[in-house]
Amino acid sequence: MAVAYVQEFKINDGDTSTTNYDAVSDALSLKSPPAGLIAHTAGFDHDRGVFRIFDVWESRDAGQQFMDSKLMPIVEQMAADRPAEEFAPPSAEYWYDLHDTMSGEHGAGPPGFGRAAGCEGGNGFRLPFGRGFRTVLGVLSLYGCDITHEDADRLVDALLTRDTAASNEAAAAIRFGTAGRVSAEQLEPDLREAILDALEPPPPGLVDLRRVLERAELRARAQYSRKHRLVHRVHNPRARTCLCLSDCWCRRTRWGRAVRWYVPAGRHTSVEPCWDGCQTKA
């Protein structure tokens, strides 16, 4: 089973240098992916205030073997040679099992632990879903809408340009192909909002996708509004406003706030009768 490995390093005092990461990458000097590595990414998540490393491995054993034999000796040596404040450990580090993965051929240049394509000193690494995928499929089904792979690339570029947690997650889902199995209605609200923002204004080939997402957004809002009204009717059927003082049980506890409209005035313990001051909402 494929697994994900995540490391997060807090951004301190706005420092967005990658000195430590680049030093480790140069020391590894990988010319090809380690055995069992499916994908490696690294970048800043400014919304969360972290530099995140996200790897996908064929198994945890494969990833752990690489770290124990290759990565950690380099990291430990560098940590010993530098002040603790300059080579801090990750603020978060964890593994989790992946339900599904999909990848095509990598882009130009050998993949590995080098810097991303387009960056100074980069080795051309990019997320899967490259040209090899286009030779198999000419059209991609994305959130229930058929678009070309060229338009999918344009959408991914627009999402990555915004560089938010939601836009980066949406871009990764499109790159790895998992977005094709999700309808517009099933899409998480923050991801749908990020894609709509990236499609403003929409390129000619993505107009239909934007319309699909906009309809899904309208339906989601209408459904939330109906649920909200139903809950309000059950909770406060007469649309009253409680003017009890703060010492009344109906204000002090969550249970009291939930059932206070069904309890007679004599059961309230406020120094001011609960129902004497009730007003009907306009």
C-alpha distance (Angstrom), angle and dihedral (degrees) to the residues before:
residue distance angle dihedral
M1 . . .
A2 3.80 . .
V3 3.79 116.1 .
A4 3.79 136.3 -164.7
Y5 3.79 123.8 -133.2
V6 3.79 119.7 -160.5
Q7 3.79 132.2 -170.8
E8 3.81 123.0 179.6
F9 3.80 126.9 -167.9
K10 3.80 119.0 -167.8
I11 3.80 117.8 -119.9
N12 3.80 105.1 -122.9
D13 3.81 121.0 -156.4
G14 3.79 91.5 -15.4
D15 3.81 93.0 -62.0
T16 3.81 107.9 158.0
S17 3.79 98.2 169.4
T18 3.79 117.9 129.3
T19 3.79 97.8 -153.2
N20 3.80 96.5 131.1
Y21 3.80 94.9 43.2
D22 3.79 92.2 48.1
A23 3.81 91.8 47.9
V24 3.81 91.9 52.7
S25 3.81 91.2 45.4
D26 3.80 91.7 50.9
A27 3.81 91.5 47.7
L28 3.81 91.2 51.6
S29 3.81 89.8 50.1
L30 3.79 93.1 -171.8
K31 3.80 116.8 -170.6
S32 3.80 94.3 -177.2
P33 3.83 136.3 15.8
P34 3.82 116.6 -76.4
A35 3.80 115.0 -106.6
G36 3.79 109.4 -78.2
L37 3.82 97.4 15.3
I38 3.81 114.0 133.7
A39 3.80 99.7 174.1
H40 3.80 140.2 -9.6
T41 3.81 125.3 -162.5
A42 3.78 134.6 170.9
G43 3.78 131.3 179.4
F44 3.77 149.2 122.7
D45 3.81 122.2 -74.4
H46 3.79 99.1 -163.7
D47 3.82 92.8 -179.4
R48 3.80 90.2 61.6
G49 3.80 94.4 33.4
V50 3.81 95.6 -123.7
F51 3.79 143.3 112.2
R52 3.81 103.9 -129.3
I53 3.80 130.5 -158.2
F54 3.80 112.2 -162.7
D55 3.81 120.0 -174.9
V56 3.79 131.6 177.7
W57 3.83 116.6 -153.2
E58 3.78 132.4 -176.3
S59 3.81 87.7 -124.9
R60 3.77 139.2 -6.9
D61 3.79 90.4 -113.8
A62 3.80 90.7 58.7
G63 3.78 92.5 49.9
Q64 3.78 94.1 44.4
Q65 3.79 92.0 49.3
F66 3.80 91.8 53.8
M67 3.80 92.2 47.9
D68 3.79 94.7 46.5
S69 3.81 95.7 45.9
K70 3.82 103.2 33.0
L71 3.79 115.5 10.1
M72 3.80 106.9 39.7
P73 3.84 97.5 50.7
I74 3.81 88.3 57.7
V75 3.80 93.3 44.5
E76 3.81 93.0 47.6
Q77 3.81 92.1 49.5
M78 3.78 92.7 49.9
A79 3.79 91.8 46.2
A80 3.79 90.0 52.7
D81 3.82 92.5 50.1
R82 3.81 96.7 48.4
P83 3.83 135.8 58.3
A84 3.81 113.7 -91.9
E85 3.80 92.8 -117.3
E86 3.82 90.4 56.8
F87 3.80 96.2 48.5
A88 3.80 105.4 34.3
P89 3.83 120.9 173.7
P90 3.82 118.5 -112.7
S91 3.79 117.6 -77.7
A92 3.81 89.1 -140.2
E93 3.81 132.1 20.8
Y94 3.79 126.3 170.4
W95 3.82 148.3 142.0
Y96 3.78 129.7 -138.2
D97 3.80 136.1 177.9
L98 3.79 117.9 -107.1
H99 3.78 121.5 -134.8
D100 3.81 93.3 -153.2
T101 3.81 143.1 -5.8
M102 3.79 134.1 -171.6
S103 3.78 129.0 -173.8
G104 3.78 141.1 166.9
E105 3.77 131.8 -167.2
H106 3.77 117.9 -43.7
G107 3.76 121.9 -110.8
A108 3.76 125.7 -105.4
G109 3.76 116.6 -42.8
P110 3.79 130.6 30.3
P111 3.82 114.0 -61.0
G112 3.77 119.8 -128.4
F113 3.75 141.8 102.7
G114 3.80 94.7 -39.0
R115 3.79 125.4 115.3
A116 3.78 122.0 -77.7
A117 3.77 123.4 -83.4
G118 3.77 112.7 -86.7
C119 3.81 93.8 29.4
E120 3.78 120.8 110.7
G121 3.79 108.0 -90.2
G122 3.80 92.5 10.4
N123 3.78 122.3 151.1
G124 3.79 97.8 -145.0
F125 3.80 97.7 -98.6
R126 3.80 114.1 161.8
L127 3.75 135.9 164.7
P128 3.81 117.0 -84.0
F129 3.81 121.2 -92.5
G130 3.76 96.3 83.4
R131 3.78 135.0 145.2
G132 3.78 94.6 -54.4
F133 3.78 88.8 66.2
R134 3.80 92.8 53.7
T135 3.79 92.1 57.7
V136 3.80 89.2 60.6
L137 3.78 100.4 40.8
G138 3.79 126.7 30.2
V139 3.79 95.3 -174.4
L140 3.79 130.2 41.2
S141 3.80 123.7 -152.2
L142 3.80 105.4 -139.3
Y143 3.82 120.0 -178.5
G144 3.79 89.6 -24.7
C145 3.80 94.9 -48.5
D146 3.81 125.9 104.3
I147 3.82 114.9 -129.0
T148 3.79 134.8 160.0
H149 3.78 122.0 -102.0
E150 3.79 89.6 -115.5
D151 3.81 89.6 58.8
A152 3.81 89.5 46.3
D153 3.81 88.6 54.7
R154 3.81 90.2 50.4
L155 3.80 90.4 51.5
V156 3.81 92.1 48.4
D157 3.82 90.8 50.0
A158 3.81 90.6 50.6
L159 3.80 91.3 49.3
L160 3.80 93.4 48.5
T161 3.81 90.5 48.4
R162 3.81 89.4 61.0
D163 3.82 89.4 52.7
T164 3.80 99.5 -161.4
A165 3.79 126.5 139.7
A166 3.82 91.6 -107.7
S167 3.82 95.7 44.7
N168 3.83 92.4 47.8
E169 3.81 91.1 49.0
A170 3.81 91.0 49.5
A171 3.81 90.8 48.3
A172 3.80 91.5 50.9
A173 3.82 91.3 49.3
I174 3.80 90.1 53.9
R175 3.80 93.1 45.2
F176 3.80 93.6 50.6
G177 3.80 92.9 43.7
T178 3.83 96.7 -120.4
A179 3.81 91.0 118.9
G180 3.80 90.3 68.9
R181 3.81 91.5 70.1
V182 3.81 95.3 52.4
S183 3.80 125.2 81.3
A184 3.79 122.4 -139.0
E185 3.82 89.6 -107.6
Q186 3.82 92.4 52.6
L187 3.81 92.9 50.8
E188 3.80 114.8 111.1
P189 3.84 110.5 -103.8
D190 3.81 94.8 -121.3
L191 3.82 91.7 50.0
R192 3.80 91.8 47.4
E193 3.80 89.7 50.4
A194 3.81 91.4 49.2
I195 3.82 92.0 51.5
L196 3.80 92.5 47.4
D197 3.79 89.0 50.9
A198 3.82 90.3 51.0
L199 3.81 89.6 50.3
E200 3.79 94.0 58.6
P201 2.96 102.2 138.6
P202 3.83 97.7 12.8
P203 3.82 119.9 -136.4
P204 3.82 113.1 -119.0
G205 3.81 93.3 -99.4
L206 3.81 93.4 51.1
V207 3.80 101.0 48.7
D208 3.81 92.5 100.0
L209 3.81 91.6 49.0
R210 3.79 91.1 53.4
R211 3.82 90.5 50.3
V212 3.81 90.9 51.1
L213 3.79 91.5 50.3
E214 3.81 92.8 45.7
R215 3.82 91.4 52.9
A216 3.80 90.0 49.0
E217 3.81 90.1 50.3
L218 3.81 91.7 51.5
R219 3.81 91.9 48.7
A220 3.81 91.2 48.8
R221 3.80 91.7 51.7
A222 3.81 92.3 47.6
Q223 3.81 91.3 49.3
Y224 3.82 91.3 50.1
S225 3.81 90.2 49.6
R226 3.83 92.1 52.1
K227 3.81 92.3 48.5
H228 3.80 91.1 47.9
R229 3.82 92.2 52.2
L230 3.82 92.1 47.5
V231 3.80 93.1 50.6
H232 3.80 90.6 48.0
R233 3.80 92.0 51.8
V234 3.79 92.0 51.6
H235 3.80 93.6 44.4
N236 3.83 98.6 43.8
P237 3.83 108.5 12.8
R238 3.84 95.3 174.9
A239 3.81 95.1 44.3
R240 3.80 93.1 -124.6
T241 3.79 130.1 166.2
C242 3.80 117.1 -134.1
L243 3.81 115.9 -137.7
C244 3.79 97.6 -178.0
L245 3.79 116.7 139.3
S246 3.78 119.9 -105.8
D247 3.83 93.2 -99.7
C248 3.83 92.5 66.3
W249 3.81 116.0 106.8
C250 3.80 89.5 -127.8
R251 3.79 89.6 68.2
R252 3.80 101.0 35.2
T253 3.81 100.0 59.2
R254 3.79 136.2 45.1
W255 3.78 90.3 -130.4
G256 3.79 90.0 52.8
R257 3.80 92.6 51.8
A258 3.80 89.7 50.7
V259 3.83 98.7 51.9
R260 3.82 104.8 24.0
W261 3.81 94.1 106.3
Y262 3.80 90.8 60.2
V263 3.82 96.5 49.8
P264 3.86 119.5 88.8
A265 3.79 117.8 -114.5
G266 3.80 92.1 -110.6
R267 3.79 90.3 64.5
H268 3.78 93.3 59.4
T269 3.80 116.8 96.5
S270 3.79 100.9 -154.2
V271 3.79 119.1 126.9
E272 3.78 84.7 -124.8
P273 3.84 116.8 55.3
C274 3.76 110.5 -103.5
W275 3.77 99.5 -137.0
D276 3.83 99.0 38.9
G277 3.79 91.5 78.0
C278 3.81 99.1 35.4
Q279 3.76 116.0 130.8
T280 3.76 128.8 -166.8
K281 3.77 113.1 -119.7
A282 3.77 116.5 -114.6
